[in-house]
Amino acid sequence: MRYRTLGSTGVQVSSLCLGAMMFGKWGNPDHGDSARIINTALDAGVNIVDTADVYSEGESERIVGKAIAGRRDDVVLATKVSSPMGPGRNERGASRRWLVRACEASLRRLGTDHIDLYQVHRPDSATDVDETLGALTDLVRAGKIRYAGSSTFTPSAIVGAQWTAERRQRERFVCEQPPYSMLVRGVEADVLPTCEAYGMGVLAWSPLAGGWLSGRWRRGATDPSSHRTRTMPFRTTLSHYDLDVPGNRAKLDAATELAAVAAEAGLTLIQLALAFVTTHPAVTAAIIGPRTAGHLSDQLSAADIVLEPAVLDRVDRIVAPGTDLNPDDAGYAAEVLADPHRRRRVRAG
């Protein structure tokens, strides 16, 4: 296992981060089995675990907390906040009111007195970033969290948060968590360079592109489908896997070609996909999200692989740098751009 410094924090983390989204009812409901997977990853040298309050409505955090209870000091523990956690109007977002309440709830579920990395899961357009950073600063000073981070922020939002932190003397975001894979490369154009410019770490989520790079799907095979589309509330349709969508057909074609590249390099497609992500100089770690022990074994096998330039060149010819084959995979679109009615109101004003 290789280790890297998380941005400019001085904290050393493994190049593979264990993502806990699939522990609980969204994926593996067996708490004992999930705990064994977590501890197997830790035994293999993984030292950073990433979860979120919203994953299986808090169940993932409880599983993680119990699994690492005896080795808490060896784990860089990360979780996320801002997604809806109940029907209440204020049970979500990045306001001071919610961040303090949500942090306390995560601490209880995780069974710990502090969170190493507390990340804002998505930008909150209704809350001034100074309000958010002010609350996170107070949580750091109270010893509840050690560092703050962002997830799936646009480049302008990343810059805005950094400027605000500097001018208002707030704790700054020390890392960003963007979607990044061989099929979703849009962040190479702006997000990753911005993170490098500000000395931020990068924890890349979905390095297997939501299963497209798992090796299961090929051109001419059965249409892609996924367990997560049936269990995860924010995947309300099969549009991410619908082959009537041109971007998805392009992903299937690319995955087929990339599998051939992997085979010629003596690798599995999973190994190629994870090694590709961790090769980028701006990336600190790729977040793996196993549901089973077999998934974990397949993904851990990529930990020490370094890709030859010729292999990277072949990947570039299949999916051009800075390209998202399906724009919907970017993970977040600013509200004004995503809502045509809001866009018209802005123009009218």
C-alpha positions in Angstrom: 0.0 0.0 0.0 1.3 3.4 -0.9 0.7 6.5 1.3 0.4 10.2 0.5 0.0 13.4 2.4 -3.6 14.7 2.5 -3.0 18.1 0.9 -0.9 20.3 3.2 -2.2 18.8 6.4 0.8 16.5 7.0 -1.6 13.6 7.6 -0.5 10.4 5.7 -3.3 8.4 4.1 -3.4 5.3 2.0 -3.8 5.7 -1.8 -7.0 3.6 -1.5 -9.7 5.0 0.8 -12.4 2.7 2.0 -15.8 4.1 1.1 -18.6 2.9 3.4 -21.6 3.8 1.2 -22.4 0.2 0.6 -22.5 -0.9 4.3 -26.1 -1.0 5.5 -29.4 -1.3 3.7 -28.2 0.4 0.6 -25.8 -2.4 0.0 -24.7 -5.0 2.6 -27.2 -5.2 5.5 -25.1 -7.7 7.4 -23.3 -5.6 10.1 -21.0 -8.4 11.0 -19.9 -9.0 7.4 -19.5 -5.3 6.8 -17.3 -5.0 9.9 -15.1 -7.9 8.7 -14.7 -6.1 5.3 -13.7 -2.9 7.1 -11.1 -4.7 9.3 -9.7 -6.7 6.3 -9.1 -3.4 4.5 -7.4 -1.9 7.6 -5.3 -5.1 7.9 -4.2 -4.6 4.3 -2.9 -1.1 5.0 -5.9 1.1 4.2 -6.0 3.8 6.9 -8.7 6.2 5.8 -12.4 5.4 5.9 -15.0 7.7 4.3 -18.7 7.6 5.1 -21.6 10.0 5.3 -24.6 10.7 7.6 -27.0 10.1 4.7 -25.7 6.6 3.8 -28.4 4.2 4.7 -29.8 6.9 6.9 -27.0 6.8 9.4 -26.6 3.0 9.4 -23.3 3.2 7.6 -21.8 5.4 10.3 -23.0 3.1 13.0 -21.4 0.1 11.3 -18.1 1.9 10.8 -18.0 3.1 14.3 -18.4 -0.4 15.8 -15.9 -1.9 13.3 -13.1 0.5 14.2 -13.8 0.9 17.9 -10.7 -1.0 18.9 -8.4 0.7 16.4 -9.7 4.2 16.2 -6.4 5.9 16.6 -5.1 4.1 13.5 -7.9 5.4 11.3 -8.3 8.7 9.6 -12.1 8.9 9.9 -14.0 11.0 7.4 -17.7 11.6 7.1 -20.0 14.0 5.2 -22.9 16.3 5.9 -25.6 18.4 4.1 -27.8 15.7 2.5 -31.4 15.5 3.8 -31.6 13.5 7.0 -35.3 13.9 7.7 -38.5 15.6 6.6 -37.8 18.8 8.4 -37.0 21.9 6.4 -33.7 22.4 8.3 -32.6 18.8 8.5 -30.2 19.3 5.7 -27.8 21.9 4.2 -24.7 23.7 5.4 -26.2 26.2 7.9 -24.6 26.7 11.3 -27.8 25.4 12.9 -27.7 22.1 11.0 -23.9 21.5 10.9 -23.6 21.6 14.7 -26.6 19.4 15.2 -25.6 16.9 12.4 -22.0 16.7 13.7 -23.2 15.8 17.2 -25.4 13.1 15.6 -22.5 11.7 13.5 -20.2 11.6 16.6 -22.9 9.5 18.4 -23.3 7.1 15.6 -19.6 6.7 15.0 -19.0 6.2 18.7 -16.1 8.7 18.8 -15.3 12.1 20.3 -13.9 13.6 17.1 -14.1 13.3 13.3 -10.8 13.6 11.4 -12.3 15.0 8.2 -15.8 16.5 8.1 -16.9 17.3 4.5 -19.8 19.3 3.1 -21.4 16.7 0.8 -22.7 19.2 -1.8 -22.7 23.0 -2.1 -25.6 24.6 -0.4 -26.7 27.6 -2.5 -29.0 28.9 0.3 -26.2 29.3 2.8 -23.3 31.9 2.6 -20.1 30.0 2.6 -18.8 32.2 5.4 -21.7 30.9 7.6 -20.6 27.3 6.8 -16.9 27.9 7.3 -17.6 29.8 10.6 -19.5 26.8 12.0 -16.8 24.4 10.8 -14.2 26.6 12.4 -16.0 26.5 15.8 -16.3 22.7 15.5 -12.5 22.5 15.0 -11.9 24.8 18.0 -14.3 22.7 20.1 -12.3 19.5 19.2 -15.3 17.9 17.5 -13.5 17.8 14.1 -9.9 18.0 13.0 -10.2 19.2 9.4 -13.0 20.4 7.0 -13.4 19.4 3.4 -15.8 19.7 0.4 -17.4 17.2 -1.9 -18.3 17.7 -5.6 -17.8 21.5 -5.5 -17.4 23.4 -8.7 -14.1 25.2 -9.3 -15.7 28.6 -8.5 -17.1 27.3 -5.3 -13.7 25.9 -4.3 -12.0 29.2 -5.0 -14.8 31.1 -3.2 -14.4 29.0 -0.1 -10.6 29.4 -0.1 -10.9 33.2 -0.5 -13.5 33.5 2.2 -11.4 31.4 4.6 -8.4 33.6 4.0 -10.2 36.9 4.3 -12.4 35.9 7.3 -9.8 33.9 9.1 -11.8 30.7 9.0 -10.7 27.1 8.8 -10.3 26.2 5.1 -11.3 23.2 3.2 -8.2 21.0 3.1 -9.5 18.6 0.5 -12.1 18.1 -2.2 -14.0 14.9 -3.1 -14.9 14.9 -6.8 -16.1 12.1 -9.1 -13.2 10.9 -11.2 -12.7 7.8 -13.4 -11.5 6.9 -16.9 -15.1 7.6 -18.1 -15.6 10.8 -16.0 -12.6 13.0 -16.6 -14.2 16.4 -16.6 -12.5 17.4 -13.3 -9.1 17.2 -15.0 -9.8 20.4 -16.8 -10.5 22.6 -13.8 -11.2 21.0 -10.4 -8.0 19.1 -10.1 -5.8 22.0 -11.1 -7.7 24.3 -8.7 -7.1 21.8 -5.9 -3.4 21.7 -6.7 -3.2 25.5 -6.7 -4.6 25.6 -3.2 -2.7 22.7 -1.8 -5.8 20.7 -1.3 -6.0 16.9 -1.1 -8.3 15.0 -3.4 -10.3 11.9 -2.5 -11.8 10.7 -5.8 -15.2 9.0 -5.6 -16.6 6.5 -8.0 -13.3 5.5 -9.7 -15.2 2.5 -11.2 -17.7 4.9 -12.7 -20.7 3.5 -10.8 -19.9 -0.1 -11.9 -19.2 0.7 -15.6 -15.6 -0.2 -15.0 -16.2 -3.3 -12.8 -15.6 -5.6 -15.8 -19.1 -6.9 -15.8 -20.4 -4.9 -18.7 -19.3 -5.1 -22.3 -20.7 -4.2 -25.7 -23.2 -6.9 -26.7 -23.8 -8.1 -23.2 -26.9 -7.7 -21.1 -28.0 -4.1 -20.5 -26.2 -2.6 -17.4 -28.2 -2.6 -14.2 -27.2 -2.1 -10.6 -28.2 -3.1 -7.2 -27.7 0.5 -6.1 -30.3 1.9 -8.5 -32.9 -0.1 -6.6 -31.8 0.8 -3.1 -30.3 4.3 -3.2 -32.9 7.1 -2.9 -31.0 9.6 -5.0 -30.8 7.2 -7.9 -34.6 7.4 -8.6 -34.4 6.0 -12.1 -32.2 3.8 -14.2 -31.1 6.8 -16.3 -27.5 6.3 -15.2 -27.6 2.9 -16.9 -30.2 3.4 -19.7 -28.5 2.6 -23.0 -31.0 4.8 -24.8 -28.9 7.7 -23.4 -26.1 8.4 -25.9 -23.6 9.1 -23.1 -24.3 5.7 -21.7 -23.8 4.0 -25.0 -20.5 5.8 -25.3 -19.5 4.6 -21.8 -20.3 1.0 -22.7 -18.2 1.3 -25.9 -15.3 2.9 -24.0 -15.5 0.3 -21.2 -15.2 -2.5 -23.8 -12.1 -0.9 -25.3 -10.6 -0.2 -21.9 -11.0 -3.8 -20.9 -8.9 -4.8 -23.9 -6.2 -2.3 -22.8 -6.2 -3.8 -19.3 -5.9 -7.3 -20.6 -3.0 -6.4 -22.9 -1.3 -4.8 -19.9 -1.8 -7.9 -17.8 -4.4 -6.2 -15.6 -8.0 -6.5 -14.7 -10.2 -3.6 -15.7 -10.7 -2.8 -12.0 -6.9 -2.6 -11.5 -6.5 -0.4 -14.5 -9.4 1.9 -13.4 -8.1 2.4 -9.9 -4.4 2.8 -10.9 -5.5 5.3 -13.5 -7.1 7.5 -10.8 -4.3 7.2 -8.3 -1.7 8.0 -11.0 -3.0 11.6 -11.4 -0.6 13.9 -9.4 -3.4 15.8 -7.8 -5.2 12.8 -6.5 -4.5 11.7 -2.9 -6.6 8.6 -2.8 -9.3 6.7 -4.8 -12.4 5.8 -2.8 -13.2 2.1 -3.2 -16.8 1.0 -2.3 -16.9 -2.7 -1.8 -20.1 -4.5 -0.9 -18.6 -7.9 -0.4 -15.2 -9.4 0.6 -14.7 -10.4 -3.0 -15.2 -6.9 -4.2 -12.6 -5.7 -1.6 -10.1 -8.3 -2.7 -10.4 -7.3 -6.3 -10.0 -3.6 -5.5 -7.1 -4.0 -3.0 -5.1 -5.8 -5.8 -4.7 -2.4 -7.5 -3.0 -0.8 -4.5 0.6 -0.9 -5.7 0.1 -0.8 -9.5 1.9 2.0 -11.4 0.8 2.4 -15.0 3.3 2.8 -17.9 3.0 6.0 -20.0 2.1 3.9 -23.0 -1.0 2.5 -21.2 -2.1 6.0 -20.1 -1.7 7.2 -23.7 -4.0 4.4 -24.9 -6.6 5.5 -22.3 -6.4 9.1 -23.5 -7.1 7.9 -27.1 -10.3 6.1 -25.9 -11.5 8.9 -23.6 -10.0 12.3 -24.1 -8.6 14.1 -21.1 -11.0 16.5 -19.4 -14.1 14.7 -20.9 -17.2 13.3 -19.3 -18.8 10.9 -21.7 -22.1 11.4 -20.0 -22.4 15.0 -18.7 -24.9 13.7 -16.0 -22.0 12.0 -14.3 -20.4 15.2 -13.2 -22.2 14.8 -9.8 -23.4 18.3 -9.3 -24.7 21.2 -11.5 -25.1 24.7 -10.1 -28.7 25.4 -9.4 -29.0 28.4 -11.8 -27.6 26.2 -14.6 -29.7 23.2 -13.8 -33.1 24.9 -13.4 -34.2 26.6 -16.7 -37.0 28.5 -14.9 -34.4 29.9 -12.4 -32.1 30.8 -15.3 -34.9 32.8 -17.0 -35.6 34.7 -13.8 -32.0 35.5 -13.5 -31.9 36.9 -17.0 -35.1 38.9 -16.4 -33.6 40.4 -13.3 
